[in-house]
């Protein structure tokens, strides 16, 4: 199977359970699968993007609390809807905004990129190694016995989500707890990751145009942070939009940054 076919087959199995949409009918997800990434540690380009994100966060907050922003407030409401306490387990966007004042973490080129895009666009973004998935990604409300591979006090442990918690998972277990709070170790991005899945989460008032604009910056970041090298073909990428309205959300298409490659 071609790389493009592999990406499309992977995305074709993704879905959101109705029980999640019952909590937030306005929820949408944009899944971006990318192959052919040039991996590596944090560098000058990714650091420049993070510095821009830090400056944008300071301007957006204006010295006030993160929850004053409508995008953060919407996620706090979503967390309360399934029983989470947003002051104890913060959504990923709020967690990054709160860290921006003292400096966002420098992890590796890919993680730095999606953290910067998350802050710049005020949209929760997760990034995972697609090759470490078992089956397709799906968003559901947990039963409570699903395994979650994480660490506690520096030691690898298996935990389990709370019953009813909103989780991303595959056939092997939970890949991200509490919608976008904490990702599993098993599928986390590494410095040698060349095929990645990015999940962009949206609630009102985020528009579809804003969601795709964030994805554009993921697949074709400006300047030296681009995920390709001179003389190499651009990464091959596909997008899948998931939403609750009947008849929508099953369209896989070639990424606009994909040099005109057609979706199959």
Phi and psi in degrees as GROMACS dihedral restraints (atoms count N, CA, C in turn):
[ dihedral_restraints ]
;  ai    aj    ak    al  type     phi  dphi    fc
    3     4     5     6     1   -65.4    20    10
    4     5     6     7     1   162.2    20    10
    6     7     8     9     1   -59.7    20    10
    7     8     9    10     1   -41.5    20    10
    9    10    11    12     1   -62.1    20    10
   10    11    12    13     1   -41.8    20    10
   12    13    14    15     1   -63.8    20    10
   13    14    15    16     1   -37.3    20    10
   15    16    17    18     1   -63.4    20    10
   16    17    18    19     1   -44.1    20    10
   18    19    20    21     1   -63.6    20    10
   19    20    21    22     1   -42.6    20    10
   21    22    23    24     1   -67.8    20    10
   22    23    24    25     1   -40.5    20    10
   24    25    26    27     1   -63.6    20    10
   25    26    27    28     1   -40.5    20    10
   27    28    29    30     1   -61.5    20    10
   28    29    30    31     1   -48.6    20    10
   30    31    32    33     1   -68.5    20    10
   31    32    33    34     1   -29.6    20    10
   33    34    35    36     1   -60.4    20    10
   34    35    36    37     1   -26.0    20    10
   36    37    38    39     1   -89.2    20    10
   37    38    39    40     1    -4.2    20    10
   39    40    41    42     1   -73.1    20    10
   40    41    42    43     1   144.6    20    10
   42    43    44    45     1  -161.2    20    10
   43    44    45    46     1   164.7    20    10
   45    46    47    48     1  -114.3    20    10
   46    47    48    49     1   127.9    20    10
   48    49    50    51     1   -69.2    20    10
   49    50    51    52     1   148.4    20    10
   51    52    53    54     1   -60.2    20    10
   52    53    54    55     1   -30.7    20    10
   54    55    56    57     1   -64.5    20    10
   55    56    57    58     1   -29.5    20    10
   57    58    59    60     1   -73.3    20    10
   58    59    60    61     1   -44.6    20    10
   60    61    62    63     1   -66.3    20    10
   61    62    63    64     1   -24.7    20    10
   63    64    65    66     1   -66.4    20    10
   64    65    66    67     1   -30.8    20    10
   66    67    68    69     1   -71.8    20    10
   67    68    69    70     1   -46.1    20    10
   69    70    71    72     1  -138.5    20    10
   70    71    72    73     1    89.5    20    10
   72    73    74    75     1   -60.4    20    10
   73    74    75    76     1   -20.2    20    10
   75    76    77    78     1   -84.8    20    10
   76    77    78    79     1     1.3    20    10
   78    79    80    81     1   -71.4    20    10
   79    80    81    82     1   138.3    20    10
   81    82    83    84     1  -137.3    20    10
   82    83    84    85     1   149.6    20    10
   84    85    86    87     1  -129.0    20    10
   85    86    87    88     1   140.7    20    10
   87    88    89    90     1  -117.4    20    10
   88    89    90    91     1   116.4    20    10
   90    91    92    93     1  -101.0    20    10
   91    92    93    94     1   128.5    20    10
   93    94    95    96     1  -122.2    20    10
   94    95    96    97     1   114.0    20    10
   96    97    98    99     1  -102.7    20    10
   97    98    99   100     1   128.4    20    10
   99   100   101   102     1  -129.6    20    10
  100   101   102   103     1   132.6    20    10
  102   103   104   105     1  -123.4    20    10
  103   104   105   106     1   148.0    20    10
  105   106   107   108     1    89.6    20    10
  106   107   108   109     1    23.0    20    10
  108   109   110   111     1   -71.4    20    10
  109   110   111   112     1   142.9    20    10
  111   112   113   114     1   -91.5    20    10
  112   113   114   115     1   106.6    20    10
  114   115   116   117     1   -82.5    20    10
  115   116   117   118     1   176.2    20    10
  117   118   119   120     1   160.4    20    10
  118   119   120   121     1   173.1    20    10
  120   121   122   123     1   -75.1    20    10
  121   122   123   124     1   172.6    20    10
  123   124   125   126     1   -54.7    20    10
  124   125   126   127     1   142.5    20    10
  126   127   128   129     1  -141.1    20    10
  127   128   129   130     1  -173.2    20    10
  129   130   131   132     1   -61.5    20    10
  130   131   132   133     1   -38.8    20    10
  132   133   134   135     1   -66.4    20    10
  133   134   135   136     1   -46.3    20    10
  135   136   137   138     1   -68.3    20    10
  136   137   138   139     1   -32.9    20    10
  138   139   140   141     1   -65.8    20    10
  139   140   141   142     1   -38.1    20    10
  141   142   143   144     1   -63.9    20    10
  142   143   144   145     1   -40.0    20    10
  144   145   146   147     1   -64.1    20    10
  145   146   147   148     1   -41.9    20    10
  147   148   149   150     1   -66.2    20    10
  148   149   150   151     1   -37.0    20    10
  150   151   152   153     1   -63.7    20    10
  151   152   153   154     1   -39.5    20    10
  153   154   155   156     1   -64.1    20    10
  154   155   156   157     1   -39.3    20    10
  156   157   158   159     1   -66.2    20    10
  157   158   159   160     1   -40.6    20    10
  159   160   161   162     1   -61.1    20    10
  160   161   162   163     1   -43.1    20    10
  162   163   164   165     1   -65.4    20    10
  163   164   165   166     1   -40.2    20    10
  165   166   167   168     1   -65.1    20    10
  166   167   168   169     1   -38.2    20    10
  168   169   170   171     1   -65.3    20    10
  169   170   171   172     1   -43.1    20    10
  171   172   173   174     1   -61.6    20    10
  172   173   174   175     1   -40.4    20    10
  174   175   176   177     1   -67.2    20    10
  175   176   177   178     1   -42.6    20    10
  177   178   179   180     1   -65.3    20    10
  178   179   180   181     1   -39.6    20    10
  180   181   182   183     1   -77.2    20    10
  181   182   183   184     1   -35.7    20    10
  183   184   185   186     1    57.1    20    10
  184   185   186   187     1    30.5    20    10
  186   187   188   189     1    84.4    20    10
  187   188   189   190     1    -2.2    20    10
  189   190   191   192     1   -95.7    20    10
  190   191   192   193     1   178.0    20    10
  192   193   194   195     1   -74.9    20    10
  193   194   195   196     1   154.4    20    10
  195   196   197   198     1   -63.2    20    10
  196   197   198   199     1   -32.7    20    10
  198   199   200   201     1   -68.7    20    10
  199   200   201   202     1    -7.6    20    10
  201   202   203   204     1   -73.1    20    10
  202   203   204   205     1   -20.0    20    10
  204   205   206   207     1   -76.8    20    10
  205   206   207   208     1   135.1    20    10
  207   208   209   210     1   -60.6    20    10
  208   209   210   211     1   -32.2    20    10
  210   211   212   213     1   -68.9    20    10
  211   212   213   214     1   -39.8    20    10
  213   214   215   216     1   -70.1    20    10
  214   215   216   217     1   -42.2    20    10
  216   217   218   219     1   -60.1    20    10
  217   218   219   220     1   -38.3    20    10
  219   220   221   222     1   -63.6    20    10
  220   221   222   223     1   -39.3    20    10
  222   223   224   225     1   -72.0    20    10
  223   224   225   226     1   -33.0    20    10
  225   226   227   228     1   -61.8    20    10
  226   227   228   229     1   -41.4    20    10
  228   229   230   231     1   -64.1    20    10
  229   230   231   232     1   -40.3    20    10
  231   232   233   234     1   -64.5    20    10
  232   233   234   235     1   -39.1    20    10
  234   235   236   237     1   -64.7    20    10
  235   236   237   238     1   -42.4    20    10
  237   238   239   240     1   -62.7    20    10
  238   239   240   241     1   -29.8    20    10
  240   241   242   243     1   -63.7    20    10
  241   242   243   244     1   -28.8    20    10
  243   244   245   246     1  -108.8    20    10
  244   245   246   247     1    15.0    20    10
  246   247   248   249     1    96.5    20    10
  247   248   249   250     1     2.9    20    10
  249   250   251   252     1   -81.4    20    10
  250   251   252   253     1   152.6    20    10
  252   253   254   255     1  -100.7    20    10
  253   254   255   256     1   106.7    20    10
  255   256   257   258     1   -63.3    20    10
  256   257   258   259     1   -17.9    20    10
  258   259   260   261     1   -79.0    20    10
  259   260   261   262     1   -22.1    20    10
  261   262   263   264     1   -95.1    20    10
  262   263   264   265     1   -39.6    20    10
  264   265   266   267     1  -123.5    20    10
  265   266   267   268     1    97.3    20    10
  267   268   269   270     1   -84.1    20    10
  268   269   270   271     1   142.9    20    10
  270   271   272   273     1   -60.9    20    10
  271   272   273   274     1   157.3    20    10
  273   274   275   276     1   -63.3    20    10
  274   275   276   277     1   -34.0    20    10
  276   277   278   279     1   -65.0    20    10
  277   278   279   280     1   -48.0    20    10
  279   280   281   282     1   -62.2    20    10
  280   281   282   283     1   -39.9    20    10
  282   283   284   285     1   -60.6    20    10
  283   284   285   286     1   -42.1    20    10
  285   286   287   288     1   -68.7    20    10
  286   287   288   289     1   -42.8    20    10
  288   289   290   291     1   -59.7    20    10
  289   290   291   292     1   -38.7    20    10
  291   292   293   294     1   -69.1    20    10
  292   293   294   295     1   -27.1    20    10
  294   295   296   297     1   -84.9    20    10
  295   296   297   298     1   -15.8    20    10
  297   298   299   300     1   -60.9    20    10
  298   299   300   301     1   -34.7    20    10
  300   301   302   303     1   -61.4    20    10
  301   302   303   304     1   -39.5    20    10
  303   304   305   306     1   -94.5    20    10
  304   305   306   307     1    -7.0    20    10
  306   307   308   309     1   116.4    20    10
  307   308   309   310     1   127.6    20    10
  309   310   311   312     1   -72.8    20    10
  310   311   312   313     1   151.0    20    10
  312   313   314   315     1   -67.9    20    10
  313   314   315   316     1   147.2    20    10
  315   316   317   318     1  -106.2    20    10
  316   317   318   319     1   113.0    20    10
  318   319   320   321     1  -113.7    20    10
  319   320   321   322     1   -66.0    20    10
  321   322   323   324     1  -158.8    20    10
  322   323   324   325     1   172.4    20    10
  324   325   326   327     1   -56.8    20    10
  325   326   327   328     1   -45.6    20    10
  327   328   329   330     1   -69.2    20    10
  328   329   330   331     1   -45.2    20    10
  330   331   332   333     1   -64.3    20    10
  331   332   333   334     1   -40.9    20    10
  333   334   335   336     1   -59.4    20    10
  334   335   336   337     1   -41.3    20    10
  336   337   338   339     1   -62.1    20    10
  337   338   339   340     1   -51.3    20    10
  339   340   341   342     1   -73.2    20    10
  340   341   342   343     1   -27.4    20    10
  342   343   344   345     1   -65.2    20    10
  343   344   345   346     1   -42.3    20    10
  345   346   347   348     1   -64.1    20    10
  346   347   348   349     1   -43.8    20    10
  348   349   350   351     1   -62.9    20    10
  349   350   351   352     1   -40.0    20    10
  351   352   353   354     1   -58.5    20    10
  352   353   354   355     1   -46.9    20    10
  354   355   356   357     1   -70.8    20    10
  355   356   357   358     1   -43.6    20    10
  357   358   359   360     1   -63.2    20    10
  358   359   360   361     1   -35.3    20    10
  360   361   362   363     1  -102.5    20    10
  361   362   363   364     1    -3.2    20    10
  363   364   365   366     1    53.7    20    10
  364   365   366   367     1    48.9    20    10
  366   367   368   369     1  -132.9    20    10
  367   368   369   370     1   130.2    20    10
  369   370   371   372     1   -62.3    20    10
  370   371   372   373     1   130.7    20    10
  372   373   374   375     1  -132.0    20    10
  373   374   375   376     1   133.9    20    10
  375   376   377   378     1  -121.1    20    10
  376   377   378   379     1   147.9    20    10
  378   379   380   381     1  -130.8    20    10
  379   380   381   382     1   134.8    20    10
  381   382   383   384     1  -141.0    20    10
  382   383   384   385     1   157.8    20    10
  384   385   386   387     1   -78.6    20    10
  385   386   387   388     1   110.8    20    10
  387   388   389   390     1   -63.7    20    10
  388   389   390   391     1   -32.0    20    10
  390   391   392   393     1   -69.7    20    10
  391   392   393   394     1   -14.1    20    10
  393   394   395   396     1   -94.7    20    10
  394   395   396   397     1     2.7    20    10
  396   397   398   399     1   -76.7    20    10
  397   398   399   400     1   148.1    20    10
  399   400   401   402     1  -116.3    20    10
  400   401   402   403     1   100.1    20    10
  402   403   404   405     1    84.6    20    10
  403   404   405   406     1  -173.9    20    10
  405   406   407   408     1   -88.1    20    10
  406   407   408   409     1   157.1    20    10
  408   409   410   411     1   -76.6    20    10
  409   410   411   412     1   144.8    20    10
  411   412   413   414     1  -148.8    20    10
  412   413   414   415     1   148.8    20    10
  414   415   416   417     1  -108.4    20    10
  415   416   417   418     1   125.9    20    10
  417   418   419   420     1  -148.2    20    10
  418   419   420   421     1   175.0    20    10
  420   421   422   423     1   -96.2    20    10
  421   422   423   424     1   126.7    20    10
  423   424   425   426     1   -68.3    20    10
  424   425   426   427     1   148.8    20    10
  426   427   428   429     1   -76.8    20    10
  427   428   429   430     1   -39.7    20    10
  429   430   431   432     1   121.1    20    10
  430   431   432   433     1    -7.6    20    10
  432   433   434   435     1  -109.2    20    10
  433   434   435   436     1     4.7    20    10
  435   436   437   438     1   -70.7    20    10
  436   437   438   439     1   136.1    20    10
  438   439   440   441     1   -75.4    20    10
  439   440   441   442     1   142.2    20    10
  441   442   443   444     1  -130.9    20    10
  442   443   444   445     1   115.2    20    10
  444   445   446   447     1   -85.7    20    10
  445   446   447   448     1   112.2    20    10
  447   448   449   450     1  -145.5    20    10
  448   449   450   451     1  -166.1    20    10
  450   451   452   453     1  -128.8    20    10
  451   452   453   454     1   150.7    20    10
  453   454   455   456     1  -137.8    20    10
  454   455   456   457     1   119.0    20    10
  456   457   458   459     1    56.0    20    10
  457   458   459   460     1    37.9    20    10
  459   460   461   462     1    80.7    20    10
  460   461   462   463     1     2.7    20    10
  462   463   464   465     1  -111.0    20    10
  463   464   465   466     1   135.4    20    10
  465   466   467   468     1   -67.4    20    10
  466   467   468   469     1   130.5    20    10
  468   469   470   471     1  -140.8    20    10
  469   470   471   472     1   160.9    20    10
  471   472   473   474     1  -108.8    20    10
  472   473   474   475     1   120.1    20    10
  474   475   476   477     1  -112.2    20    10
  475   476   477   478     1   179.4    20    10
  477   478   479   480     1  -137.2    20    10
  478   479   480   481     1   142.2    20    10
  480   481   482   483     1   -71.3    20    10
  481   482   483   484     1   162.4    20    10
  483   484   485   486     1   -72.3    20    10
  484   485   486   487     1   145.8    20    10
  486   487   488   489     1   -56.9    20    10
  487   488   489   490     1   132.1    20    10
  489   490   491   492     1    88.4    20    10
  490   491   492   493     1    -9.6    20    10
  492   493   494   495     1   -64.4    20    10
  493   494   495   496     1   143.3    20    10
  495   496   497   498     1   -83.3    20    10
  496   497   498   499     1   123.1    20    10
  498   499   500   501     1  -137.7    20    10
  499   500   501   502     1   146.5    20    10
  501   502   503   504     1   -88.2    20    10
  502   503   504   505     1   140.5    20    10
  504   505   506   507     1  -151.9    20    10
  505   506   507   508     1   168.6    20    10
  507   508   509   510     1  -128.9    20    10
  508   509   510   511     1  -164.3    20    10
  510   511   512   513     1   -69.5    20    10
  511   512   513   514     1   -17.5    20    10
  513   514   515   516     1   -96.3    20    10
  514   515   516   517     1   -11.7    20    10
  516   517   518   519     1   147.5    20    10
  517   518   519   520     1  -166.3    20    10
  519   520   521   522     1   -78.0    20    10
  520   521   522   523     1   132.2    20    10
  522   523   524   525     1  -101.8    20    10
  523   524   525   526     1   -22.5    20    10
  525   526   527   528     1  -154.2    20    10
  526   527   528   529     1   129.1    20    10
  528   529   530   531     1   -90.6    20    10
  529   530   531   532     1   154.9    20    10
  531   532   533   534     1    48.9    20    10
  532   533   534   535     1    54.0    20    10
  534   535   536   537     1    69.1    20    10
  535   536   537   538     1   -64.0    20    10
  537   538   539   540     1  -151.7    20    10
  538   539   540   541     1    32.1    20    10
  540   541   542   543     1   -84.9    20    10
  541   542   543   544     1   -55.8    20    10
  543   544   545   546     1  -142.1    20    10
  544   545   546   547     1   130.2    20    10
  546   547   548   549     1   -92.1    20    10
  547   548   549   550     1   154.8    20    10
  549   550   551   552     1   -75.8    20    10
  550   551   552   553     1   154.9    20    10
  552   553   554   555     1   -68.3    20    10
  553   554   555   556     1   -35.8    20    10
  555   556   557   558     1   -58.1    20    10
  556   557   558   559     1   -40.9    20    10
  558   559   560   561     1  -107.1    20    10
  559   560   561   562     1    10.2    20    10
  561   562   563   564     1   -65.7    20    10
  562   563   564   565     1   151.4    20    10
  564   565   566   567     1   -66.9    20    10
  565   566   567   568     1   145.1    20    10
  567   568   569   570     1  -127.1    20    10
  568   569   570   571     1   170.7    20    10
  570   571   572   573     1   -68.6    20    10
  571   572   573   574     1   -14.1    20    10
  573   574   575   576     1  -106.7    20    10
  574   575   576   577     1    11.1    20    10
  576   577   578   579     1   -68.3    20    10
  577   578   579   580     1   128.1    20    10
  579   580   581   582     1  -118.3    20    10
  580   581   582   583     1   -13.0    20    10
  582   583   584   585     1  -129.4    20    10
  583   584   585   586     1   119.0    20    10
  585   586   587   588     1  -129.5    20    10
  586   587   588   589     1   155.3    20    10
  588   589   590   591     1  -116.7    20    10
  589   590   591   592     1   127.1    20    10
  591   592   593   594     1  -112.2    20    10
  592   593   594   595     1   133.2    20    10
  594   595   596   597     1  -116.2    20    10
  595   596   597   598     1   120.0    20    10
  597   598   599   600     1  -108.9    20    10
  598   599   600   601     1   122.9    20    10
  600   601   602   603     1  -100.4    20    10
  601   602   603   604     1   141.2    20    10
  603   604   605   606     1  -140.8    20    10
  604   605   606   607     1   138.3    20    10
  606   607   608   609     1  -127.4    20    10
  607   608   609   610     1   158.2    20    10
  609   610   611   612     1   -55.7    20    10
  610   611   612   613     1   137.5    20    10
  612   613   614   615     1   -96.7    20    10
  613   614   615   616     1    16.2    20    10
  615   616   617   618     1   -66.4    20    10
  616   617   618   619     1   132.3    20    10
  618   619   620   621     1   -93.8    20    10
  619   620   621   622     1   164.3    20    10
  621   622   623   624     1   -61.6    20    10
  622   623   624   625     1   -37.4    20    10
  624   625   626   627     1   -62.7    20    10
  625   626   627   628     1   -40.7    20    10
  627   628   629   630     1   -66.2    20    10
  628   629   630   631     1   -37.0    20    10
  630   631   632   633     1   -64.1    20    10
  631   632   633   634     1   -44.6    20    10
  633   634   635   636     1   -71.6    20    10
  634   635   636   637     1   -29.8    20    10
  636   637   638   639     1   -63.8    20    10
  637   638   639   640     1   -39.5    20    10
  639   640   641   642     1   -64.1    20    10
  640   641   642   643     1   -41.5    20    10
  642   643   644   645     1   -63.9    20    10
  643   644   645   646     1   -35.7    20    10
  645   646   647   648     1   -58.7    20    10
  646   647   648   649     1   -42.6    20    10
  648   649   650   651     1   -70.7    20    10
  649   650   651   652     1   -26.1    20    10
  651   652   653   654     1   -69.8    20    10
  652   653   654   655     1   -42.3    20    10
  654   655   656   657     1   -88.2    20    10
  655   656   657   658     1   -19.5    20    10
  657   658   659   660     1  -142.7    20    10
  658   659   660   661     1    63.3    20    10
  660   661   662   663     1   -64.1    20    10
  661   662   663   664     1   152.5    20    10
  663   664   665   666     1   -73.9    20    10
  664   665   666   667     1   156.1    20    10
  666   667   668   669     1    61.1    20    10
  667   668   669   670     1  -146.3    20    10
  669   670   671   672     1   -70.3    20    10
  670   671   672   673     1    -6.3    20    10
  672   673   674   675     1   -87.2    20    10
  673   674   675   676     1     2.2    20    10
  675   676   677   678     1   -57.0    20    10
  676   677   678   679     1   142.2    20    10
  678   679   680   681     1   -87.4    20    10
  679   680   681   682     1    41.5    20    10
  681   682   683   684     1  -149.2    20    10
  682   683   684   685     1   167.5    20    10
  684   685   686   687     1  -116.2    20    10
  685   686   687   688     1   151.3    20    10
  687   688   689   690     1   -55.6    20    10
  688   689   690   691     1   137.1    20    10
  690   691   692   693     1    86.7    20    10
  691   692   693   694     1    -7.5    20    10
  693   694   695   696     1  -104.8    20    10
  694   695   696   697     1   148.9    20    10
  696   697   698   699     1   -64.1    20    10
  697   698   699   700     1   154.2    20    10
  699   700   701   702     1   -68.1    20    10
  700   701   702   703     1   153.4    20    10
  702   703   704   705     1   -57.4    20    10
  703   704   705   706     1   145.6    20    10
  705   706   707   708     1   -90.3    20    10
  706   707   708   709     1   129.2    20    10
  708   709   710   711     1  -140.5    20    10
  709   710   711   712     1   151.5    20    10
  711   712   713   714     1  -134.7    20    10
  712   713   714   715     1   149.0    20    10
  714   715   716   717     1  -121.2    20    10
  715   716   717   718     1   146.4    20    10
  717   718   719   720     1  -133.0    20    10
  718   719   720   721     1   122.7    20    10
  720   721   722   723     1   -94.7    20    10
  721   722   723   724     1   130.1    20    10
  723   724   725   726     1  -119.0    20    10
  724   725   726   727     1   128.1    20    10
  726   727   728   729     1  -151.8    20    10
  727   728   729   730     1   173.8    20    10
  729   730   731   732     1   -88.2    20    10
  730   731   732   733     1   -16.3    20    10
  732   733   734   735     1   -69.4    20    10
  733   734   735   736     1   138.1    20    10
  735   736   737   738     1   -58.3    20    10
  736   737   738   739     1   139.7    20    10
  738   739   740   741     1    83.4    20    10
  739   740   741   742     1     2.1    20    10
  741   742   743   744     1  -123.2    20    10
  742   743   744   745     1   165.4    20    10
  744   745   746   747     1    91.8    20    10
  745   746   747   748     1     9.3    20    10
  747   748   749   750     1  -121.4    20    10
  748   749   750   751     1    28.8    20    10
  750   751   752   753     1  -102.5    20    10
  751   752   753   754     1   117.8    20    10
  753   754   755   756     1  -102.7    20    10
  754   755   756   757     1   129.2    20    10
  756   757   758   759     1  -139.8    20    10
  757   758   759   760     1   159.0    20    10
  759   760   761   762     1   -65.4    20    10
  760   761   762   763     1   144.7    20    10
  762   763   764   765     1   -69.8    20    10
  763   764   765   766     1   141.5    20    10
  765   766   767   768     1   -58.1    20    10
  766   767   768   769     1   -26.4    20    10
  768   769   770   771     1   -83.5    20    10
  769   770   771   772     1     7.8    20    10
  771   772   773   774     1   -93.7    20    10
  772   773   774   775     1    25.4    20    10
  774   775   776   777     1    55.9    20    10
  775   776   777   778     1    36.0    20    10
  777   778   779   780     1    80.8    20    10
  778   779   780   781     1     9.0    20    10
  780   781   782   783     1   -64.7    20    10
  781   782   783   784     1   136.5    20    10
  783   784   785   786     1   -89.6    20    10
  784   785   786   787     1   142.4    20    10
  786   787   788   789     1   -72.1    20    10
  787   788   789   790     1   148.6    20    10
